[in-house]
Amino acid sequence: MSATSPGPDAGDNFHTQARSSVLQGLNPVGLMEGVLGGQATDWEPPLAEELESCFPGYTGFRFIDRGGMGAVYSAMQTSLERRVAVKILPPDLGRDALFVDGFHREARLLARLQHPNIVAVYDFGRNSLGHLFIVMEYVNGTSLFEILKHEQLPLPRVLGIVAQVCEALQFAHDHGVIHRDIKPTNILIDGRASVRVADFGLAKLMQAESTTTAQTRSSMIMGTPVYAAPEQRRLSTTVDHRADIFSVGVTLYEMITGHFPVGVFEPPSKKAGTPPALDKIITKALRESPADRFQNAAELKKAVKQASDRITQPAIQRTIVKRPIISMMTTVIVTAGLIYLFDELNKQVLQKMHPSRATPLPNAPVVQLNETFSLLNTRMTWQQAQTRVKNTPEVELASLHSTAELVELNQLLEEQGIHSGLWTGGVQNESGALVWSDATPWDFEAWMPAAAQPPVIVTEIQAKNNGTLRTPRGDTPDWIEVHNPGSKPVDLTGWKLIHYRGREFFEDRLGAHMKPGSPGLVLAPGEYRVLFCSAISEDETDRPQIHFRLEAEQGRIGWADPQGRLIQMFNSSWSNFPSDTSITSDTSGQKWGVSVKPSPGQPNPPPARPLKLNATPKPERMAVMLLPQFGGRWSTSPMDRLALPLIRHKKK
């Protein structure tokens, strides 16, 4: 039950969600912003000492936390001499008959979830002050969220936690309950290092009673957006237990890498050096279509357990466990052979290894490419990279001076599996001219193609596509529409979309895995073309797409040509984008408005109402970025972006 409040510019608020008093679930540990999704309320929870008089049988109340629609306390249950957690809700909710019915129904449901990895529900009801309450198991431990803030867990421990989460979820799913908000704050680790899944506050019956009129009236997105499955964020009525699989995938990726799998995310094997088998597990868990994910938590647990066994058990030991009789007969022979093989390989590798590859730069982990070029193995802004190399006199941010040099460099990057953009030493000086920061001559250029005039522009954006367009697979990705206002065809290879969400931004270029000039990349004169936006890459596709989602409570975009020149840049955000509504512009790409009837791939009709969005880009100071995914060609990029610095060793 929520209502969207106006942002700084009320003209950019697209939609106010309908209010509903339907109960969406309970919150066993009070870690959410409210039982119904964080509804704002002026209710002040009572002081802990005021509660004993209205809770017979409970003493020693202590306040723990509060959310938008409830407060949580710990207390001592005198009859059993055990500490419990007590959540109370505002008295107003107790006067809503529909809410009370739902409260009782879901409390009974949660009380049936008796499992070692699930926080238990003991009791529920209404006290003498009119508060609905629920009494739960008190877990003496800490959340996974707090643990991850202070330490990087070893991989076997990470996989063990995920396996226990899967155990809890499989049990809940078997009993008709979907969690819908799996994330590190809802995964508790008790004093014995066991996992306890908490906050089944967004639980929903998978039985027929979950689709009653009252239940389906809610317009709320159930779950925390960054962990929520695509179907949750699109307010789909067909959300099932596989939404929890997606959330576990996000959590697993975060535990391993310390980042969220958004945009064109790097697989854990490249970002954190984990075994490639985990890449396949995470990719499958994060598929946009539920049908392409693991189909139940037990299946995901099995895959995680197999990966864990490969990490923690040597190959010979795994074979002995599975086939002990045969293995005991061959262990001695295999072991002797492996010792000889590894000894010979070690000798050959040491003989071929170039001495300079074993000499890292001071205070900076590096990847040495050859005697001339290396990579600093940390993503940083251009200014941070420049500061770092100044502390190492033997190197500079890389300058490039010949085609042969660039071809060799790009081959080395390909061998290392490096495909993301790299900082070079090219930068705009005060007059706007491009120079090398190492003061060498600007005697060579390898730019991405320049945009034709007039350039291709974005003319329509749908950030919550719930049914306007579907892919052949049946997915409903977000999308943008681009338009070629010129009289000549335009190749979209390398054109870039940037999506800003508050302080975060995501960006991707078109055609990185397609041959330039492919039919799917060429935009005919006057053509309007839809580009899908999805966080999951599709293999062997003949149409370009943007590999991140646009959906967010607030957002704005930038659109740049292959050389990095900004064509359009919103100076303010849209907010509260409703499903299947788009924002459109005229053929200039400047006058924007709301359209309740999107026109993908077609000229846009006059909008229902205008928006105060200025898409004229402001000039930024730029630096030169090398793009391995486009053959090592160059583009400019704002200096505050994060990228790996390419460095050049000075000649002695």
N, C-alpha and C positions, 0 to 999 in steps of 0.2 A: 504494500500500500504506500505509494510514493507519488510525489508531485515534483515536477522539475521547477526549480526556482530560476528567475531570470538572471542572466549573466551580466557582465559589464555593459553589453550592448543588447538591449532587449530585442532589437530588430534582427539579431542573429539567432534567436531562440526559435527553433523550427517547430517544436512540439511540446505540449504539456501532456504527460501521461494521465490517463483516466485514473481517478482514485477508486480504490477497492478495499473493502475491509476483510477480504478473504485471508485466512491464515495460510502462510506459505511454509511454516515449520517452526521448530523449536531450536533453541541454542543451548546445548548442554554445558558449555564452559564460558559463555558470554564473551567470546572473542570477536564476534561480528558486530557490525554497526546496526544492530537491531534485528529482531526476529523477522520483520517484514521487509528487510532490505535497507534499513537505516533511515526510517522515517524520522524527520525532525520532530522534536517534542520539547516543551518547556517543563515537562515533569521532572521533579527532583526526587531521586530515590530517598527513602527514609534512612536515618542514621542507624548504624548497626545495633546500637543499644536499644532502639525502639522496637526491634523485631521480636525479642524473646516473648513479650506479652501476647503476641498473636501467632506464635509458633510453639504450641505446647509440645514438649518432648525434645526441644532443641535449645542449646545454650551456647554461649561463647561466640556470638556472631562477629565476623570480621569482614569488612568491605574488601572486595577484590577488584572489581572493574565494573564499568557500565557501558552500554551502547545506546543507540538512538531509541530503543524500545525496551530496555530492561536493564537490571542491575544484578550482579552476582556477588554472593557472600559465601564465606565458609562458616560452618557451624559444627557443634558437637551433637550428635544424636545420642541422647543419654541412655536409651534403652539398650542399644548395642555398643555403646562406648566407641563410636567411630566418627571420624571427621567426614563431613559431606560438603558438597557444594550446593547452594540454594540459589536459584534464579527467580526473581520476582518481576512481574510486568506491571505497567501503570494501571491504576484502577479503572480508567476509562475503557480499557479493552474488555474488562469483565462485564461491561454493560452491552456489548455487542454479541447478540445471540449466535450469529454465524461464526464469529471468531471463537467463542467459547466451545461450540460444537467441534470446530476444527482442532482446537487446542486439545480437547479430550481424546479425539480420534488419534492424533499423531503422538500424543504422550503414551497412549496404550501401545501404539506401534513401536515406539522407541524402547519401551520397557521390555519388549520381546527380544531385543538384540543383546543377548547374553553371550559374550565372546571375549576371550582373553585379550584381544587387541582392540576392543571397543569400550569407550567410557560408558558405564552402566547407568541406567535411569532407575531410581528407587521408588519415587512417589511423586504425586502431583495433586493439585486441587486449588482451592481458593481460601485465603486466610480471612480473619475477622475484619481487616481493613479493606477488603475487596480486591486484594492483589491475587491474580492467578500466579501459581508458583510451580516449580518443578525441582525435585531433589535428586541430585546426581552423585555419582562416585567422585570423591576428591582424589585427584592424581597428584602424588608427591613427586614432582619432577619438573621438567622444563620443555618448552616447545622446540621443535626442530628449527624454527625460525631464529630463536635466540642462539641456538648452537651454531648455526651457519654464520651468524654475525661475528663470531669469535674464532672459528676454526674451520679448516678445510678437512672434511672427513675422508679417511682412506676409502678407496673404491670398494673393497669387500664390505666395509661397514655400510656404505651407501646402498649397495645392492641388497644387503640384509634388511635394511629398513624398508626398502621398496617391497621386498617379498612379504614382510609382515603387513604392510599396508594392503597389499593385494589379498592376503588372507582375510583381513577384516572386511574388505569390500565384497569379496565373493560371498561371505556369510550374509552380509546385509542385502546384497542383490538376491540371494536365494530366498530371503524373507520379504521381498517386495519393496526394498528401500534403496533409493538412489541418494548418494551423499550430496552431490552437486556443488561442493565447495572444497575439494581436496586442495590443500596448499600447506606450506611448512608451519603456519601458525596453528593449524588444526591437527598436526601430527605431534603428539606428546611422547616424550621419552621418560619413562619412570626411573626410579632409583635403581632398578635392576637392569637398566638399559633395554627394556622391552618397549615396543611401540604400542601406543594407545591412540587410536583414531578418535578424535573428538568432533563436536559441532556437526552433528547430523541435523543441523538447524534448517537445511534446505531439502531435507528428505521428502520424497514424494512416493506415494504408492504406485507401484507398477501394475496394480490390479485395476479392475474396471472402475472402482470408486474414485480413482485419481483423476478421472476425466469428467467429473460432474460439472454442471453449469457453474457452480460457485467457484470451483478450482480454476476453470479455464478463463474466468473473467479477469484474472490478474494479467497486467502488462509488464510485470517486472522481469528484469534479467536476473535469473537466479544463479549466483556464483560471482567470484571475483574475476573481473574481465581478463586479466593477463593469464589466469589459469583456466578460464572457462572455455569449453568446446565451442566451435563455430556455431553449432545449432543452438546453444544456450544464448549466445550473444545476438543471434538473429531472432530470438523470441519464438523459436520453433515449437510447435505443439507435439512434436514427435521425439522429444528428448528422452533417451533411455539410459541404461546403465553404462553404455559405451562413452557417454560424456565423462564419466569418472576415469575411464581409461586415458582419455586425452589429458586430463588434469594430472594424472600420475606421470605421464610422459613429460609434461612441462616441469613438474617438480624434480624428476630424475635429472633432466638436463640442467636445471638450476643447481642441484646439489653437486654435479660433476664439474660444471664450468664456472659457476658463480654468476651466470647471465641467463636471460630469458630467451627462448627460441623464437624470436620475432624477426621479421624481415627475411633476408636470405642468410639464415644463420649457418655458421660453420658447424660441421659435425664434431662431436666430442673428441674423436680421434685426432683431429687437427687442432682443435682449440685447447684440449687438455691432455693429449697424448694417450687416451684410453684405447683399449682394443677395438678394432673396426666392428666387431660383432655388436657392440653397443649402439653404433650408428644405426644399424638396421632395426634394432628394437625401438629406439626412440623415434625414428622416422615413421615406423609403422604405427606406433601409439599416437602420433601427431597428425595422422592423415585427416584431411578435411572431411571426407565422407566417413560416417561411422562404419559403413560396410567394409571399409578398407583397413580398419584398425584391428587390434586383437579383439576377439568377439566376447571375451569374458576375462575377469581378473585372474582366474586360475591359469588361463593360457598365457597371460603376460607374466605371471609369477614363474611359470615353467621356463619361459625364455630367459628371464632374469637369473633364475637358479642355474641354468646351463651355462650362462656367461660367467656367473660367479665361480662355478666349479672349474671352468677353464683357467680362470685367473689364480685361484687359490690352490689347485691341485696340478702337479706336473702331469704330462700326457701319459706317462707310464702308469702313474698311480690311478688315473681315471680308468685306464684299461683294466687294471687289476680288479678295481671295484666292480666293473661291469662283467668281466669274463675271467674270474680268478684262476681257473684250472689252466686254460690256454696261456694266460699271461705269465704264470709262474714258470712255465716251460720255456718261455722266450725272453724273459726279462734280462737274463745275463747277457744273451747275444745282442739284444737291442741296445742295452746300456753300453757295452763295449764299442759297438759300432758308432753310437752317438758321440762318445768321448773322442774317438779318432776323427770323426767328421768335424766336430766343433774345433778341435785343435788345428786341423788343416785350414779351416776357414779363417780362424783367428790369425794365423800366420800370413795368409794371403792378403787379408784386409789391412794388416799393419804394414805390409810391404808396399801396397799401392797407395796408402793414405798420404796426402800432401802434408808436409810438416806445418804449413801455415794454418791448416784447418783446425789444429789443436790449440791455437793461440787466440783466445777470445779477447775482445776489446775490454779495457778496464771498466768495471761497474756497469756493464751492459751486455746481456745475453745476445749473442749474434748467430746468424746463419751465414757462413761464408760460402759465397757462390763461386768465386774464382779469385785470382790474385788481385783483381781490380775492385770487384763489387762484393758487398755484404749487405745483409738486412739486420737492422735492429729488431729484435724479436718481441717488441712491445708496441702496441698501438698508441699513438699519441698525436697531438695537434702538430701542425707545421712549426709553430713557434717553439713548442716543447722539444721537437726533434732538433731544431737549430741550436737551442741551448745545450742539448745533450752532446752534440758533436763538437761544440766549442770547447768542451772539457776534455776532448780527446784530440790532441794536435795532429795525429797521424791521419785523420779522416775528415771528409766534408760530406754534406749532403750531395748526392750524386749529380754530376753534370753528364750530358750525353753528346757525343761529337761525331758519330758516323753511323751509317746503316749497318755496317758489319758489327759494330759494338752492340747495337740495339738487338740485332738478330741473335747474337750469342747470348746476351743477357736474357732475352725472352725464353730461349731454350732452357737455360739454367733454372729459371723460375718455374717452367713447366715440369722439369725433373723434380723440383721440390714440392710440386703440387700447390703452388701459390697462384691464386687467381684474383684476389682482391686488389684494389688500387693501392699504389705505393707512392709515398712522397718522394719527390726529387728535390734538387736544389734550385729549381726554377721558381721565381717569385716576381711579382710586380713591384717595381721601385716606386718612389714617391711620385714620379711623373706618369705612372701607369704602364711604362714599358716593362717587358719581361727580360730578366737578367738571371744569370747563374750566380748563386750566393758565394761560390768559390772564386769569383772574379775571372773565370775563364771565358773566352769569346763565345758569343751566341752564334755558332757557325753551322748549326744543324737543327732541323725541325722535323717532327713526326706526328703532326696533329691528327686528331680525329677529324672527319669531314665538317666543314662549316655549314650552318643552316642556310637554306635558300631564303630569299626574301620575296614575299612575306613568309615568316616562319610558320611551322605547324603550331597550333595552339590547342589547349584543353578547353572544351566547350560544355562539358556536362560531367557531373560527379554523382555517383550513388554509393554512399558509404554504408548503407545497410540494405543490401539487396537480399530480399527474402523470397522473391518469386518473379521479379520482373524478367530476369534472364537466368537461364540454366545452361551449364556446360553439357556436352554429350554424356558425361558421366552422371549427370543429375545434380551436381553441386551448384550452389548459388553464390559465387564469389562477388565481392564488391567490384565496381568497375568505374572506369573513366571513359569519356569519349574524346577523341582528338579529331581535329579538322585541318585539312590542307586548303587554305584559301588561295593558293597560288595557281599558276597555269601550267606547272610542270610536276611530274611525279616526284615524291620525296621518299628516300630510304630512311626508315625509322631506326636503323642500327645505331645504338649508342645514345639515343634520346633518354633523358633521365627524369624520373618523378621523385620528388621528396615529399614526405608526409611528416608534418610537425604535430606532436601531441604534447603540449606543454613544453618542458625542457627536453623531451626526447624527440628524436627524429629518425626516420627510416628512409632509405633511398635505394633505388635499383635502376639499372639501365636495360633497355630493350635489346634483344637479339644477341645476348652474350653467347648463347649456344646454337646460334643459327648462322648460316652462311649469308654474308652481306648481299643484298639484292634479291633475297628469297622472296617469292610472291607474297608470303605472309607479312613481309616487312615493308613492302612498297605501298605508299599511300597515293592514290591517284588524285589528279587535280579536282578540287571541290569535294573530295570524299570525306565522309564522317565515319570513323572507325571506333569500335568498342575495344578496349583493352581490359582484360580481366585482372583483378588484383587478388592474389591468394598467397598465403604464407608457405604453401606446399608446392614445390616445383613439379610440373608434369613432364615426364620424359617423352622424347620423340614426338613433341607437339610441333605442328607446322604453323602455329600462330604465336606471336610474342605475348608475354604477359608480365605484369609487375609482381614480384615475389614478396609482397607483404600485404597485409590487410589494411584497409582504410578505416574500418569501423573504430570509433572512439567517441567518448562523450563530447569532446571538443577536438577540432583539428583544422589545419590549414595546409595548403600544398604549395610547392614550387615546381616549375616545369622548365627544364634546361635543355639546350641543344647538345649535340655530341661533344662540342668543344667546351662545355660547361657554362656557356653564356646563358644567364637566366632570361627566359622569355616571359614567364609569368611568375609572380610571387605574392601570395595573399599576405596582407599586412595585419589581418585579424582572423580569428577562428570562427568557423561555424560551430554551433553547439546543439546538442540534443537532436541529432539527426534521426528522424523517424524511418521505419522500414519502408522500402519501395517508393520513397520520395527522393527526388534529385534536386540539385541546384544546377542551373543552366546559365549560359551566357549568350550574348549575341555573337555575330561573326567576328567582332573585334576582340573577343575574349576579355572584355573589361566590365561590361554591365551584367551583373549577376542577379539572379532571383530564384525563388522557390518554385518548383514545378511538381504538382501532385500527380501528373501524368507524364512519366519519363518518356523520352523519345530516343532510345539508344540507336545510334547509327543513322539518325535522320536529323534534318534541320530542326532547331528547337522552336516551339511555339512561344508566344509571350508568356513570361512567368506569372504565377498567381500573385506574387508580391515581390518587390525588390529587396535586395540585401545590401547592407553597407559593407561591401567587400571591395577593397582596392587591390587589383592584381598587378599593378605596376611595380616591377622590381626595383629595389634600392641598390645602388652600387656597393660592392664589397671588395675588399682587397683579396686577391686570389693568388694561389700557388699552383705549380704544375704537378699533376699527378700522372704517373705511368699506369696504364691499364693492361695487365697481362692477359685478361680475358678477351681483349681486342687486339692481340698481336703486339702488345707493348706500345701502342700508340698513346698519344698524350691528350689530356684534357685539363682545364683549369678547375679548381675547386676552392671553396671558402677555406680559409686557413684554420678555422676552428673544428674542422672535421677530424676524425680519428683514422689513422692509417699507419701501416708499417713504414718506417723510413728506409729508403734505399741509400746506402752510403758508398762513397768511393775512397779507396785507399790512396793516399798521396804517394807519388813516386819518390823513392829515396835517392 
